[in-house]
């Protein structure tokens, strides 16, 4: 687990009335968390983001 984390949350945004996944949060065994944005850059509309545990995103 030292070299990679596990996905724990998806990040969704409301785009044109539809919820779209825009990123994923990975967590390491030591508690560190990193975000991987699908578009490459962090979305500008931060107020529109929702972080959902993977168990709730399906």
PyMOL commands that set and color helices and strands:
alter all, ss='L'
color gray80, all
select helices_A, chain A and resi 46-48+54-57
alter helices_A, ss='H'
color red, helices_A
select strands_A, chain A and resi 6-15+18-27+33-37+49-53
alter strands_A, ss='S'
color yellow, strands_A
deselect
rebuild
show_as cartoon
